[in-house]
């Protein structure tokens, strides 16, 4: 087996790993985890390296994510054992001339895959891809805008830091200053930052009034945050 065949086989395996990683990253993002954190955890699960951080609490604290983590680990194990060994056995069983033709066949899909990879690194195309996937999943599951999207940013003990986007404002908070919403006193939720549309995020004040499209960075019990703001995990990045 010459060096070109080795490179072709190696490139194909890397390509498959990249595709699988991106697929599972998207799935974790649909559970409300930021992209970079989702991708790091997916790589850790697929490779079985056992690398854990405090961010792993975001996975084990949620039933859906725990199930998805089990699937990811099992898939990674099956892929490593079955797919990789199958490719190697197939190439070893081929004759030299057959291998050369097979190498050329492998290189053909690698070119468009490389182009797609490069384009997805460009922010505009990456954002377009996110929007397309969001619309596709919304149609598949029949999701509507009746709930506000929430993204889990961090998990600290029994509490969480989350980002809530107000597609609609709960009736109790409409045209009401933050100091009179009772969020902290009644629900134990602290609103730390508010990002109005087209403006930079700023600390929330006593006279802050929520507006449609606001992004709220809040701290408190995650279930209470979702219940209070009528929020559900959604495909979203800050």
Wavefront OBJ file of the C-alpha trace (Angstrom):
o trace
v 0.000 0.000 0.000
v 1.650 3.262 -1.112
v 1.679 6.600 0.656
v -1.183 8.004 -1.438
v -3.494 5.181 -0.432
v -2.509 5.642 3.201
v -3.334 9.327 3.008
v -6.628 8.651 1.238
v -7.705 6.140 3.882
v -6.624 8.416 6.702
v -8.458 11.367 5.127
v -11.643 9.345 4.728
v -11.617 8.294 8.384
v -11.005 11.898 9.491
v -13.860 13.029 7.246
v -16.214 10.472 8.766
v -15.190 11.521 12.273
v -15.824 15.155 11.378
v -19.285 14.401 9.962
v -20.264 12.299 12.975
v -18.949 14.943 15.368
v -20.940 17.681 13.646
v -24.129 15.595 13.662
v -23.942 14.862 17.384
v -22.908 18.457 18.107
v -26.089 19.665 16.412
v -28.148 17.189 18.453
v -26.643 18.468 21.704
v -27.195 22.050 20.591
v -30.885 21.277 20.194
v -30.911 20.538 23.930
v -29.778 24.093 24.643
v -25.981 23.764 24.981
v -23.657 26.317 23.292
v -21.832 25.070 20.208
v -18.251 25.040 21.545
v -19.217 23.260 24.752
v -21.349 20.784 22.834
v -18.555 19.990 20.371
v -15.986 19.503 23.155
v -18.243 17.071 25.020
v -19.098 15.187 21.809
v -15.427 14.681 20.926
v -14.764 13.492 24.464
v -17.672 11.025 24.290
v -16.893 9.713 20.800
v -13.204 9.145 21.426
v -13.715 7.715 24.895
v -10.819 9.793 26.231
v -12.622 10.338 29.522
v -11.702 14.018 29.655
v -14.200 15.748 31.946
v -14.683 19.316 33.108
v -17.218 21.166 35.193
v -19.188 21.488 31.963
v -19.951 17.773 32.167
v -22.455 18.653 34.904
v -24.534 20.247 32.144
v -24.800 16.794 30.564
v -25.521 14.610 33.577
v -27.992 17.076 35.099
v -30.470 16.598 32.256
v -32.232 13.337 31.413
v -32.373 13.980 27.653
v -28.678 14.828 27.503
v -27.762 11.732 29.516
v -29.615 9.555 27.013
v -27.979 11.321 24.098
v -24.583 10.892 25.788
v -25.095 7.134 26.076
v -25.988 6.927 22.391
v -22.928 9.006 21.475
v -20.571 6.809 23.506
v -22.008 3.581 22.092
v -21.897 4.954 18.554
v -18.287 6.027 19.000
v -17.315 2.597 20.308
v -19.049 0.789 17.434
v -17.506 3.164 14.885
v -13.988 2.740 16.252
v -14.180 -1.041 16.386
v -16.279 -1.881 13.346
v -15.953 0.835 10.708
v -12.245 1.550 11.012
v -11.272 -2.130 11.114
v -13.585 -2.833 8.158
v -11.899 -0.164 6.032
v -8.471 -1.483 6.889
v -9.441 -5.088 6.124
v -10.977 -4.104 2.789
v -7.886 -2.223 1.681
v -5.558 -4.979 2.831
v -7.530 -7.529 0.831
v -7.327 -5.534 -2.402
v -4.598 -5.852 -4.985
v -2.289 -2.955 -5.683
v -4.079 -1.843 -8.857
v -7.467 -2.149 -7.184
v -6.196 -0.097 -4.268
v -5.037 2.672 -6.578
v -8.458 2.864 -8.211
v -10.138 2.788 -4.809
v -7.891 5.611 -3.608
v -8.965 7.759 -6.536
v -12.597 6.973 -5.735
v -12.075 8.051 -2.132
v -10.461 11.330 -3.119
v -13.511 12.354 -5.183
v -15.894 12.857 -2.204
v -13.082 14.374 -0.136
v -12.880 17.427 -2.400
v -16.505 18.618 -1.999
v -16.352 17.701 1.703
v -13.288 19.912 2.105
v -15.082 22.750 0.308
v -18.117 22.393 2.585
v -15.856 22.357 5.643
v -14.145 25.580 4.553
v -17.430 27.319 3.812
v -18.886 26.302 7.183
v -15.957 28.055 8.860
v -17.183 31.330 7.329
v -19.565 33.046 9.816
v -22.194 33.916 7.193
v -22.551 30.351 5.902
v -22.349 28.960 9.439
v -25.217 31.226 10.516
v -27.223 30.260 7.428
v -26.691 26.585 8.213
v -27.878 27.086 11.785
v -30.995 28.879 10.573
v -31.746 26.153 8.029
v -31.358 23.372 10.614
v -33.529 25.236 13.099
v -36.354 25.625 10.586
v -36.021 21.992 9.517
v -36.268 20.647 13.065
v -39.111 23.026 13.906
v -41.107 21.583 11.020
v -40.256 18.001 11.917
v -41.357 18.310 15.551
v -44.106 20.849 14.931
v -42.489 23.393 17.227
v -44.038 26.846 17.469
v -43.006 30.138 19.015
v -45.300 29.643 22.027
v -42.193 29.060 24.166
v -39.139 31.231 24.649
v -35.808 29.594 23.727
v -33.393 28.989 26.587
v -29.714 28.044 26.393
v -27.832 26.623 29.362
v -24.532 28.496 29.704
v -23.171 26.909 32.855
v -24.192 24.661 35.720
v -23.069 25.608 39.227
v -24.132 23.224 41.964
v -27.915 23.187 42.039
v -28.246 26.425 40.072
v -27.552 27.446 36.495
v -26.646 30.410 34.334
v -28.921 30.511 31.296
v -29.709 32.739 28.341
v -33.418 33.333 27.724
v -34.637 34.991 24.523
v -38.010 36.690 24.861
v -39.956 35.824 21.725
v -42.927 36.690 23.871
v -43.105 38.320 27.302
v -45.013 36.482 30.046
v -48.083 38.495 31.022
v -46.848 39.014 34.597
v -43.740 40.833 33.322
v -45.277 43.033 30.636
v -44.557 46.737 31.187
v -43.399 45.992 34.733
v -40.043 47.224 36.116
v -37.682 44.448 37.156
v -37.874 45.504 40.807
v -41.624 44.769 40.826
v -41.588 41.448 38.968
v -40.775 39.446 42.101
v -38.355 37.295 40.144
v -35.699 37.250 42.854
v -37.994 37.186 45.873
v -40.610 34.734 44.590
v -38.678 32.530 42.148
v -35.060 32.943 43.281
v -34.073 34.102 39.799
v -31.470 36.822 39.389
v -31.484 38.729 36.095
v -27.840 39.685 35.557
v -27.682 41.050 31.992
v -30.199 42.318 29.480
v -29.419 42.655 25.783
v -31.927 44.745 23.866
v -32.090 44.290 20.111
v -29.176 45.962 18.377
v -27.567 46.956 21.662
v -24.758 45.625 23.808
v -25.675 43.537 26.847
v -25.760 45.643 30.025
v -26.410 44.955 33.716
v -30.083 44.792 34.635
v -31.356 47.614 36.833
v -34.356 48.016 39.098
v -36.160 50.050 36.417
v -35.403 47.625 33.554
v -38.508 46.726 31.548
v -38.444 43.631 29.345
v -38.973 44.098 25.613
v -39.681 41.637 22.813
v -36.459 40.143 21.491
v -34.515 40.791 24.694
v -31.839 38.282 25.662
v -31.707 37.802 29.415
v -28.732 36.259 31.199
v -30.227 34.837 34.372
v -29.067 32.812 37.372
v -31.166 30.397 39.387
v -32.748 26.972 39.408
v -32.905 25.795 35.792
v -36.375 24.250 36.053
v -37.661 27.411 37.718
v -36.143 29.571 34.960
v -37.849 27.519 32.256
v -41.178 27.549 34.105
v -41.123 31.252 34.965
v -40.199 32.479 31.486
v -42.260 29.837 29.629
v -38.992 28.654 28.112
v -37.818 25.442 26.459
v -34.406 24.327 25.297
v -33.887 25.300 21.704
v -31.320 25.415 18.933
v -29.664 28.710 19.815
v -26.280 30.354 20.201
v -25.448 33.634 21.818
l 1 2 3 4 5 6 7 8 9 10 11 12 13 14 15 16 17 18 19 20 21 22 23 24 25 26 27 28 29 30 31 32 33 34 35 36 37 38 39 40 41 42 43 44 45 46 47 48 49 50 51 52 53 54 55 56 57 58 59 60 61 62 63 64 65 66 67 68 69 70 71 72 73 74 75 76 77 78 79 80 81 82 83 84 85 86 87 88 89 90 91 92 93 94 95 96 97 98 99 100 101 102 103 104 105 106 107 108 109 110 111 112 113 114 115 116 117 118 119 120 121 122 123 124 125 126 127 128 129 130 131 132 133 134 135 136 137 138 139 140 141 142 143 144 145 146 147 148 149 150 151 152 153 154 155 156 157 158 159 160 161 162 163 164 165 166 167 168 169 170 171 172 173 174 175 176 177 178 179 180 181 182 183 184 185 186 187 188 189 190 191 192 193 194 195 196 197 198 199 200 201 202 203 204 205 206 207 208 209 210 211 212 213 214 215 216 217 218 219 220 221 222 223 224 225 226 227 228 229 230 231 232 233 234 235 236 237 238
